[in-house]
Amino acid sequence: MKNMLLRAIQHKEKMELIYLDKNNLASQRVVQVYKINDDKIMAYCYTKRAIRTFKLDNILSVGPVRKRMGA
């Protein structure tokens, strides 16, 4: 997962996360990753329209943003 996030930083790609928050609620986020530390990432969250910190342990899945058909 870290390699995919590092590649997203290098290529300035938006990523799609499934993230588990502190209340154990899963949410889908579209983010632009800026920085990766040992246990978290800093990213602009397009869903919340703000820079957010995400714990790596709480990221359930990550992948490139899928293009929608006809968009």
C-alpha positions in Angstrom: 0.0 0.0 0.0 2.8 2.4 0.8 4.4 2.0 -2.6 1.0 2.8 -4.3 0.7 5.9 -2.1 4.3 7.0 -2.9 3.6 6.5 -6.6 0.5 8.7 -6.2 2.7 11.5 -4.7 5.2 11.2 -7.5 2.6 11.3 -10.3 0.2 13.7 -8.5 -2.6 11.1 -8.9 -5.8 11.2 -6.9 -6.5 8.1 -4.9 -9.6 6.5 -3.6 -9.6 5.3 0.0 -11.9 3.2 2.1 -11.2 4.5 5.6 -12.3 3.4 9.1 -12.7 6.5 11.3 -12.3 6.6 15.1 -15.9 5.5 15.6 -15.3 2.4 13.4 -17.4 3.8 10.5 -16.1 3.2 7.0 -16.2 6.0 4.5 -15.0 6.4 0.9 -12.6 9.3 0.3 -11.0 10.8 -2.7 -7.6 12.2 -1.7 -4.4 13.8 -3.1 -1.6 12.5 -1.0 1.1 15.0 0.1 3.2 13.2 2.7 3.7 9.7 4.1 5.1 9.0 7.6 5.6 5.7 9.4 2.1 5.4 10.5 0.0 8.0 8.7 -0.5 10.1 5.6 -1.3 13.7 5.1 -3.6 14.3 2.2 -6.1 16.8 0.7 -9.5 15.1 1.1 -11.9 16.1 -1.7 -14.8 14.6 0.2 -14.2 16.9 3.3 -12.6 19.7 1.2 -9.7 20.0 3.7 -6.2 18.7 4.5 -6.6 15.6 6.7 -4.4 13.0 8.4 -5.2 9.4 7.9 -3.8 6.5 10.0 -2.3 3.8 7.7 -3.8 1.1 9.9 -7.3 2.5 9.3 -7.0 2.5 5.5 -9.0 -0.6 4.4 -8.3 -0.3 0.7 -6.6 2.2 -1.6 -6.5 2.5 -5.4 -6.5 5.0 -8.2 -9.7 7.0 -8.8 -11.8 5.1 -11.3 -12.9 7.1 -14.3 -16.6 7.0 -14.9 -18.1 5.9 -18.2 -19.4 8.8 -20.2 -17.8 11.4 -18.0 
